[in-house]
């Protein structure tokens, strides 16, 4: 890969106030399954870009809930991603206003670069997933699923 977009390497470690059952069994025998199942990596021979998303539950949501590939055009995805990335980066630069645990990394998305359909598809769907899971509104558009 000539260029790698370190777009969303997010490991959401959000503590909740919920009490847990002390009899809960934790399987430490196979930690690699959690990382493998919760990591989405897209790379293409057509483009020299890659997106890596590490978010518990995103892969299952993408397969089971997100609109299928081809539902949106690449131009539509690019237009939405531009707005979503701008909002994300504004929140990333204001950690005293927005939760820095949610907006950990800045996204380097160049509007003049053709990242291809897969990268734009996964990025857009991550934004939809993120907004629904964490009850955030990045733009005035209601997240579509």
Helices and strands as residue ranges (DSSP letters): H 31-37, E 39-43, E 50-54, H 58-64, H 74-92, H 117-133
